[in-house]
Each structure stands twice: as structure tokens, then as C-alpha cells.
Amino acid sequence: MRGALDIAAIRAQFSALDRRVNGHPAVYLDGPGGSQTPDSVAGAVAGYLVGANANLGGPFVTSVATEELVDEAHLAAADFLGCTAEEVVFGANTTTINFLLAHAVARTLEPGDEIIVTELDHDANVSPWLLVAADRGLTVRTAPLDPGEGTLDVDAVAALITARTRVVAFTLASNALGSVPDAASLSAAARGAGALVWVDGVHLAPHRRVDRAAIDADVLLTSAYKYFGPHLGVAAVRGELARSLPADRVRPALETPAGHRFETGTLSHEALAGFVAAIEYLESLGAEAGDRSGRLDLAYVRIEAHERELTRHTLERLGEVPGLRLYGIRDPGRAEQRTPTFCFNLDGWTPEALSVELGELGLFTYHGNYYALGVMVALGLEESGGALRAGYLHYTTRDEADRLCDAVAWLARSVTS
């Protein structure tokens, strides 16, 4: 690997990381729910609103500039997602995009056709299928996760596939447990049955490259605010599929390329400006590597190396805390099979009370199910309040990881003392 991340230089670009809480420096461990943005992203959003705010279709300078921005955003997304610009779909958020696309697919299916989802997924890649199945007389089959390690068995998914399977929907990484399934094998199993490959890349995208073509996915879903951009849904839909699906559009709307057919109404142009800036920021982490795709490749090699070391260190330290129950892959030697997302409970503390106490110490975490309902039900945690979740991003330092581990160890001792 050519060099490593300069974490100090990176953090200098994120003014939000300077926050203090009750005298403590804030530690943003809420990354699985949404990242902080570099100042360049905020500047791009404000710059668009001040300097180019207009709708499309006008002959005047701000409208022309906005059209150029929309084109640039689609090109940036294409490089980021491993697709063509015409395959990109922008929307208010990923959940909304997925509901829209799932309804479009359902209109092409017949009663009795089958859809496979998994217990490992965020509910945004489950509920749309349950709802369209109820509307259209479809069957939804759910692949179980392995509750011992929170992983997804390819054979368990493949065993559910039949001649009536039309869609196999799965996640590239669990937003609750950090588990990274074998996407290539899952995709191959679906392809073997002629089913659509429908992948949720939201949680993986800030940690590793996501690539529609490499995965051989028909639909790849991401959220820009998870990878240092604004609140914006971004998807890639295989061109042939996007052109063939029914798309709901107003009558005056012009026919547009492939995935753009699902971009209804006026997009958030200021969010697109921020999105372009976010991709440029990620490229800067691999700036010496040539073209945009090469720069992104190198950036993610560096990101993964930094996060993997933090993951090993944290797994080792959390494993020493008495009364702590960590869910998912616990072996530090298997850090490459997970993201730096840690889901756990601590004896003597409810998940909510633990999250509140950590928040008072400046450590920002989540509690509950984080919309990973299938995970919490499978682990038997949903009725007792779920679990606490802490996650790292590439701007997280080793000192911050130690602050989390030290605080949890201290709270564990406070119960027994």
C-alpha cells in the first residue's frame, strides 16, 4: 500500500469533530447512522444556494449551471458505484428509492412469484418487499442469519431459491453487526436462478468500495450521508432493467435515460453539489493514483487498512470487559469479515441507559434496533430494548477507540463495585 491515511490532516477538514460535550471532546461513534461531513461539502451546498440556485430548463446562467451540476453528479456517482451515468438514480433517501423501485418490479411479477430477503438486512430492504408482496400476491422467503456470529450463510440463501424466485435482496454489510456477507456467491446463486440481484450497500459504502458491475447486481443502493455527503439517496440500476420497468412520471416530463426515469420531480440540487464534493473528498484520500476510479480504489485500500487495525484493537479490548456481550464476529483475527461496527450489551445496564451515560461522557452511540429489526428478533433482543451500537469511520483515532473501551470498562466496574 502506498502510504497510509494522515488522520490529523483528515480531521482538520471536519470542523464538526471539534465539538465538546460536558468538557469532553466529542467522539462520533454514530457513523453507522450517518457520518460527519468535511467542510468542503458544507461549502458546496451553501455555494450552490448562493451562486447557482435555479430549476432546470431555463436559458439563463443559473439554470444552465444547474444542468451542468446535475450531469456532473451523475458522472461522479457512476464512478463511485461502478456503473454508467445513465444507470444512476438520485432521490430523497434510499428507503424512498427502494420503495419506488420495488413497486415498479412488483408490477412486472405474477401472483405466486417469490422474493428472498434476509434477517441480516436493514428493514429498508425488507419492508418494501413485504408490502408489494401483500399487494400483488407474491411470496417472501426470509433467509436466517447465524445467531452465533451474526453472519449470513450462502447455502441458507441458496436453499430458498426456487424456479419461482424473481428477486434476491441482501445487504453488503450489516448496519447492526458489521458482518460482511459473501456477495459474489450470493449474486451467483441468484443469477443461477435467473433472479434479480438487489443489494443494499448503505452500510458498506463508507468502509469499502461498492461496485454494481463487480457484484453483478441489478440494483445497488447507497446513502450519501453515510459516506460524508448530504442527506441524499443514491442508487445504481442496471440499464436494461431501468429502461424496461414501468416508471411513474408526470405527463410533461421528457423521456430520460435509464435510471433517471425514476428521478421524479425536482431533485435537491444543493444536495447534488454536496454529493459531488463528498466524492471529490474521497478521491483526495488517494489523490496520487491517476483517474477518479483509481483514486477511489486507493482511498478505500487506505480506509480499510486503518479501520481494520482499529477493529482488531477494539475487539481485543472489549473482549476483556466483564459482563459485556458482543454480538457478531468477535475474533480479532477475522476483522476483514466485518466493518468497525460494534453491537453489544452490558450487564447491569439497559441499552438506552448505557447510551445516555456514554453520551454524557461525549461518546455518541445509538441504542435499540437501528431498523435492523430482523437481527434483533433473531438474537432475541427486540423485546428487551435491542443493544448498544458504536461504529468507527476513517476519521476515528486509536485514542477515541480507547476512550470507548475505557468508558465501557469503567461502567462495567461501577455495577459490581
C-alpha positions as CSV (number, residue, x, y, z in Angstrom):
1,M,0.0,0.0,0.0
2,R,1.4,3.4,-1.0
3,G,1.2,5.3,2.3
4,A,-1.4,5.5,5.0
5,L,-4.1,7.9,5.9
6,D,-3.0,11.1,7.6
7,I,-5.7,11.1,10.2
8,A,-4.7,14.5,11.7
9,A,-4.9,16.1,8.2
10,I,-8.2,14.4,7.6
11,R,-9.7,15.6,10.9
12,A,-8.6,19.2,10.2
13,Q,-11.1,19.1,7.3
14,F,-14.1,18.3,9.6
15,S,-15.0,21.2,11.8
16,A,-17.7,19.1,13.4
17,L,-15.1,17.0,15.1
18,D,-14.1,19.9,17.3
19,R,-17.3,19.7,19.4
20,R,-17.1,19.3,23.2
21,V,-19.7,17.8,25.5
22,N,-19.6,18.5,29.3
23,G,-16.0,19.4,28.9
24,H,-15.2,16.2,27.0
25,P,-14.1,16.1,23.3
26,A,-16.9,14.6,21.4
27,V,-16.3,11.1,19.9
28,Y,-18.6,10.4,16.9
29,L,-19.4,6.7,17.2
30,D,-22.7,7.2,15.4
31,G,-21.3,6.8,12.0
32,P,-23.4,3.7,11.1
33,G,-26.4,6.1,11.4
34,G,-24.7,8.9,9.5
35,S,-21.2,10.4,9.0
36,Q,-20.0,13.9,9.6
37,T,-19.2,15.9,6.5
38,P,-15.9,17.7,5.6
39,D,-16.1,21.4,5.4
40,S,-15.9,21.3,1.6
41,V,-19.2,19.5,1.4
42,A,-21.0,22.2,3.5
43,G,-19.3,24.8,1.4
44,A,-20.5,23.2,-1.8
45,V,-24.1,23.1,-0.5
46,A,-24.0,26.8,0.5
47,G,-22.1,27.8,-2.6
48,Y,-24.8,26.3,-4.8
49,L,-27.7,28.0,-3.0
50,V,-25.9,31.4,-3.1
51,G,-24.4,31.2,-6.6
52,A,-26.4,28.9,-8.8
53,N,-29.9,28.2,-7.3
54,A,-32.3,27.6,-10.1
55,N,-34.5,24.9,-11.7
56,L,-33.7,23.1,-14.9
57,G,-34.8,24.1,-18.4
58,G,-34.1,27.8,-18.5
59,P,-31.8,29.6,-20.9
60,F,-30.2,31.8,-18.2
61,V,-26.9,31.3,-16.4
62,T,-28.0,29.8,-13.1
63,S,-30.3,27.2,-14.8
64,V,-27.5,26.2,-17.2
65,A,-25.1,25.9,-14.3
66,T,-27.6,23.7,-12.5
67,E,-27.9,21.4,-15.5
68,E,-24.2,21.1,-15.6
69,L,-24.2,20.2,-11.9
70,V,-26.8,17.5,-12.4
71,D,-24.7,16.0,-15.2
72,E,-21.6,16.2,-13.1
73,A,-23.3,14.5,-10.1
74,H,-24.4,11.6,-12.3
75,L,-20.9,11.1,-13.6
76,A,-19.4,11.2,-10.1
77,A,-22.0,8.7,-8.9
78,A,-21.2,6.4,-11.9
79,D,-17.5,6.3,-11.0
80,F,-18.3,5.8,-7.3
81,L,-20.9,3.0,-7.9
82,G,-19.2,1.1,-10.7
83,C,-22.0,1.9,-13.3
84,T,-22.8,4.2,-16.1
85,A,-24.1,7.7,-15.6
86,E,-27.5,6.8,-17.1
87,E,-27.9,4.0,-14.5
88,V,-27.7,6.4,-11.6
89,V,-30.9,7.3,-9.6
90,F,-30.9,10.1,-7.1
91,G,-33.7,10.5,-4.6
92,A,-34.8,12.0,-1.3
93,N,-33.3,9.0,0.6
94,T,-32.5,5.4,-0.1
95,T,-35.6,4.0,1.5
96,T,-37.8,6.1,-0.8
97,I,-35.9,5.0,-3.8
98,N,-36.2,1.3,-2.8
99,F,-40.0,1.6,-2.3
100,L,-40.3,3.2,-5.7
101,L,-38.2,0.5,-7.4
102,A,-39.8,-2.4,-5.6
103,H,-43.2,-1.2,-6.6
104,A,-42.0,-1.0,-10.2
105,V,-40.6,-4.5,-10.2
106,A,-43.8,-5.9,-8.5
107,R,-45.9,-4.6,-11.4
108,T,-44.0,-7.0,-13.7
109,L,-44.5,-10.1,-11.4
110,E,-47.2,-12.7,-11.2
111,P,-49.1,-14.0,-8.1
112,G,-47.0,-16.8,-6.6
113,D,-43.7,-15.3,-7.7
114,E,-41.1,-15.3,-4.9
115,I,-38.8,-12.8,-3.3
116,I,-36.0,-13.7,-0.9
117,V,-34.9,-11.3,1.9
118,T,-32.6,-11.9,4.9
119,E,-32.7,-11.4,8.6
120,L,-29.3,-9.6,8.4
121,D,-30.8,-6.6,6.5
122,H,-31.9,-3.2,7.4
123,D,-35.7,-3.1,7.2
124,A,-35.5,-0.7,4.2
125,N,-34.5,-3.8,2.1
126,V,-37.2,-6.0,3.7
127,S,-40.4,-4.0,4.3
128,P,-40.8,-2.8,0.6
129,W,-40.9,-6.4,-0.4
130,L,-43.4,-7.4,2.3
131,L,-45.7,-4.6,1.2
132,V,-45.6,-5.2,-2.5
133,A,-46.0,-9.0,-1.8
134,A,-49.2,-8.3,0.1
135,D,-50.4,-6.1,-2.8
136,R,-49.6,-8.5,-5.6
137,G,-50.0,-11.9,-4.1
138,L,-46.2,-12.6,-4.0
139,T,-44.4,-14.8,-1.6
140,V,-41.5,-13.5,0.6
141,R,-39.0,-16.0,2.0
142,T,-36.5,-14.9,4.7
143,A,-33.0,-16.3,4.9
144,P,-31.9,-16.8,8.5
145,L,-28.7,-15.4,10.0
146,D,-26.4,-17.4,12.1
147,P,-27.1,-16.0,15.6
148,G,-23.8,-17.2,17.0
149,E,-21.7,-14.9,14.7
150,G,-24.3,-12.8,13.1
151,T,-23.3,-13.9,9.6
152,L,-25.3,-14.9,6.5
153,D,-24.8,-18.5,5.2
154,V,-24.8,-18.5,1.4
155,D,-26.2,-22.1,1.5
156,A,-29.1,-21.0,3.6
157,V,-30.0,-18.4,1.0
158,A,-29.5,-20.7,-1.9
159,A,-31.7,-23.3,-0.3
160,L,-34.6,-20.9,-0.5
161,I,-34.2,-20.2,-4.2
162,T,-36.8,-22.0,-6.5
163,A,-37.9,-21.7,-10.1
164,R,-40.4,-19.0,-8.9
165,T,-37.7,-16.8,-7.3
166,R,-37.6,-13.4,-9.0
167,V,-35.6,-11.2,-6.6
168,V,-32.9,-12.0,-4.1
169,A,-32.4,-9.0,-1.8
170,F,-29.4,-8.9,0.6
171,T,-27.1,-6.5,2.3
172,L,-23.4,-6.0,1.6
173,A,-22.8,-5.4,5.4
174,S,-25.0,-5.5,8.4
175,N,-25.7,-2.0,9.8
176,A,-26.1,-3.6,13.3
177,L,-23.4,-6.2,13.5
178,G,-20.9,-5.2,10.8
179,S,-20.9,-8.6,9.2
180,V,-19.9,-8.7,5.5
181,P,-21.6,-11.5,3.6
182,D,-20.1,-13.2,0.6
183,A,-21.7,-11.0,-2.0
184,A,-20.2,-12.7,-5.0
185,S,-21.5,-16.1,-4.0
186,L,-25.0,-14.7,-3.2
187,S,-25.1,-12.9,-6.5
188,A,-24.1,-16.1,-8.4
189,A,-26.8,-18.1,-6.6
190,A,-29.4,-15.6,-7.6
191,R,-28.1,-15.4,-11.2
192,G,-28.2,-19.1,-11.5
193,A,-32.0,-19.0,-11.0
194,G,-32.5,-16.0,-13.3
195,A,-33.4,-13.8,-10.3
196,L,-32.7,-10.1,-9.9
197,V,-29.7,-9.3,-7.6
198,W,-30.8,-6.5,-5.2
199,V,-28.1,-5.3,-2.8
200,D,-28.1,-2.8,0.0
201,G,-24.7,-1.1,0.1
202,V,-25.6,1.6,2.5
203,H,-23.6,0.4,5.5
204,L,-20.6,-0.9,3.5
205,A,-20.1,2.2,1.3
206,P,-18.1,4.3,3.8
207,H,-15.8,1.4,4.6
208,R,-15.1,-0.4,1.2
209,R,-15.6,0.1,-2.5
210,V,-19.1,-0.8,-3.7
211,D,-19.3,-1.6,-7.4
212,R,-22.5,-2.6,-9.2
213,A,-20.7,-4.2,-12.1
214,A,-18.2,-6.2,-9.9
215,I,-21.0,-7.6,-7.8
216,D,-23.1,-8.2,-10.9
217,A,-26.0,-6.5,-9.2
218,D,-29.2,-5.3,-10.8
219,V,-29.8,-2.7,-8.1
220,L,-27.2,-1.2,-5.7
221,L,-28.5,1.1,-3.0
222,T,-26.4,3.6,-1.0
223,S,-27.0,6.8,1.1
224,A,-24.6,9.7,0.5
225,Y,-24.9,10.9,4.2
226,K,-23.2,7.6,5.2
227,Y,-20.1,8.5,3.2
228,F,-19.5,12.1,4.2
229,G,-22.1,13.7,1.9
230,P,-25.5,15.3,2.4
231,H,-28.8,13.5,3.1
232,L,-29.4,12.0,-0.3
233,G,-30.3,8.6,-1.7
234,V,-28.1,7.3,-4.5
235,A,-28.7,4.0,-6.4
236,A,-27.4,2.3,-9.5
237,V,-29.9,0.3,-11.6
238,R,-28.7,-1.9,-14.4
239,G,-29.5,0.0,-17.6
240,E,-31.6,-2.7,-19.3
241,L,-33.7,-3.2,-16.2
242,A,-34.2,0.5,-15.6
243,R,-35.4,1.0,-19.2
244,S,-37.8,-1.9,-19.0
245,L,-39.5,-1.2,-15.7
246,P,-42.7,0.9,-15.5
247,A,-41.8,4.4,-14.1
248,D,-44.4,6.8,-12.8
249,R,-43.9,10.2,-14.3
250,V,-45.9,13.4,-14.9
251,R,-47.1,13.8,-18.5
252,P,-44.9,16.8,-19.5
253,A,-41.8,15.1,-18.3
254,L,-39.4,14.2,-21.1
255,E,-38.3,10.6,-21.5
256,T,-34.9,10.4,-19.8
257,P,-32.0,7.9,-19.8
258,A,-32.5,4.6,-17.9
259,G,-32.3,5.2,-14.2
260,H,-33.2,8.9,-14.5
261,R,-36.7,7.8,-15.3
262,F,-37.1,7.2,-11.5
263,E,-36.0,10.7,-10.5
264,T,-39.4,12.2,-10.2
265,G,-39.8,16.0,-9.9
266,T,-37.1,18.4,-9.0
267,L,-34.0,16.9,-7.3
268,S,-32.3,18.6,-4.3
269,H,-29.7,20.4,-6.4
270,E,-27.9,21.7,-3.3
271,A,-27.6,18.1,-2.1
272,L,-26.1,17.1,-5.5
273,A,-23.5,19.8,-5.1
274,G,-22.6,18.4,-1.7
275,F,-22.5,14.9,-3.1
276,V,-20.0,15.8,-5.8
277,A,-17.9,17.4,-3.1
278,A,-18.1,14.3,-1.0
279,I,-16.8,12.1,-3.9
280,E,-14.0,14.6,-4.5
281,Y,-13.1,14.4,-0.8
282,L,-12.9,10.6,-1.0
283,E,-10.8,10.9,-4.2
284,S,-8.4,13.2,-2.3
285,L,-7.5,10.3,0.0
286,G,-5.9,8.5,-3.0
287,A,-5.0,11.6,-4.9
288,E,-1.8,10.2,-6.5
289,A,-3.4,7.2,-8.1
290,G,-4.4,8.6,-11.5
291,D,-8.0,8.8,-12.7
292,R,-11.1,9.1,-10.4
293,S,-11.7,5.3,-10.2
294,G,-8.0,4.7,-9.3
295,R,-8.0,7.4,-6.7
296,L,-11.2,5.9,-5.1
297,D,-9.6,2.4,-5.2
298,L,-6.5,3.6,-3.4
299,A,-8.5,5.7,-0.9
300,Y,-10.5,2.7,0.1
301,V,-7.4,0.5,0.5
302,R,-6.2,3.1,3.0
303,I,-9.5,3.4,4.7
304,E,-9.9,-0.3,5.1
305,A,-6.4,-0.7,6.5
306,H,-6.9,2.0,9.1
307,E,-10.3,0.7,10.2
308,R,-9.2,-2.9,10.3
309,E,-6.5,-2.1,12.8
310,L,-9.0,-0.2,14.9
311,T,-11.4,-3.2,14.7
312,R,-8.8,-5.7,15.9
313,H,-7.8,-3.4,18.8
314,T,-11.3,-2.8,19.9
315,L,-12.3,-6.5,19.7
316,E,-9.4,-7.3,21.9
317,R,-10.2,-4.7,24.4
318,L,-14.0,-5.3,24.6
319,G,-13.3,-9.0,25.0
320,E,-11.7,-8.2,28.3
321,V,-14.7,-6.3,29.8
322,P,-16.6,-8.4,32.3
323,G,-20.3,-8.7,31.7
324,L,-20.1,-7.4,28.1
325,R,-21.9,-9.4,25.4
326,L,-20.7,-8.6,21.9
327,Y,-22.9,-9.7,19.0
328,G,-21.5,-10.7,15.7
329,I,-17.9,-11.7,14.8
330,R,-15.8,-11.4,17.9
331,D,-12.4,-12.8,16.8
332,P,-9.9,-10.0,16.2
333,G,-8.2,-12.3,13.6
334,R,-11.3,-12.1,11.4
335,A,-11.5,-8.3,11.3
336,E,-11.6,-8.4,7.5
337,Q,-15.0,-10.1,7.7
338,R,-16.7,-7.1,9.3
339,T,-16.8,-3.4,9.5
340,P,-15.8,-1.4,12.6
341,T,-19.3,-1.5,13.9
342,F,-19.8,-3.0,17.4
343,C,-23.1,-4.1,18.8
344,F,-23.2,-5.1,22.5
345,N,-25.0,-5.2,25.8
346,L,-23.5,-4.7,29.3
347,D,-24.7,-6.4,32.4
348,G,-26.5,-4.0,34.8
349,W,-27.3,-1.5,32.1
350,T,-30.2,-1.2,29.6
351,P,-29.1,-0.3,26.1
352,E,-30.8,3.1,26.5
353,A,-29.2,3.9,29.9
354,L,-25.8,2.9,28.6
355,S,-26.1,5.1,25.5
356,V,-27.3,8.0,27.6
357,E,-24.4,7.6,30.1
358,L,-21.8,7.4,27.3
359,G,-23.4,10.5,25.7
360,E,-22.8,12.4,28.9
361,L,-19.1,11.5,28.5
362,G,-19.1,12.8,25.0
363,L,-19.3,9.4,23.3
364,F,-22.1,9.4,20.7
365,T,-23.7,5.9,20.3
366,Y,-27.1,4.5,19.4
367,H,-29.4,2.0,21.1
368,G,-32.4,0.0,20.0
369,N,-32.6,-1.9,16.7
370,Y,-31.4,0.8,14.3
371,Y,-34.0,-0.5,11.8
372,A,-32.2,-3.9,11.7
373,L,-35.4,-5.5,13.1
374,G,-34.6,-9.0,11.7
375,V,-31.3,-9.0,13.5
376,M,-32.7,-8.0,16.9
377,V,-35.6,-10.5,16.6
378,A,-33.2,-13.3,15.6
379,L,-30.9,-12.5,18.5
380,G,-33.8,-12.4,21.0
381,L,-33.1,-8.7,21.8
382,E,-36.0,-6.8,20.4
383,E,-38.3,-7.1,23.4
384,S,-35.6,-6.0,25.8
385,G,-34.6,-2.8,24.0
386,G,-32.1,-4.1,21.5
387,A,-28.5,-3.3,22.0
388,L,-26.0,-0.5,22.0
389,R,-24.2,0.3,18.8
390,A,-20.9,2.1,18.3
391,G,-19.2,2.5,15.0
392,Y,-16.0,4.0,13.6
393,L,-15.2,5.8,10.4
394,H,-11.9,6.6,8.8
395,Y,-11.6,9.8,10.9
396,T,-11.8,7.8,14.1
397,T,-8.5,7.7,16.1
398,R,-7.0,4.9,18.2
399,D,-7.3,7.3,21.2
400,E,-11.0,7.6,20.5
401,A,-11.4,3.8,20.3
402,D,-9.6,3.6,23.7
403,R,-12.0,6.2,25.2
404,L,-14.9,4.0,24.2
405,C,-13.3,0.9,25.7
406,D,-12.2,2.7,28.8
407,A,-15.6,4.1,29.4
408,V,-17.4,0.8,28.9
409,A,-14.9,-0.9,31.2
410,W,-15.4,1.8,33.9
411,L,-19.2,1.5,33.6
412,A,-18.9,-2.3,33.9
413,R,-16.9,-1.9,37.2
414,S,-19.4,0.7,38.5
415,V,-22.1,-2.0,38.6
416,T,-20.0,-4.5,40.5
417,S,-18.3,-2.1,42.9
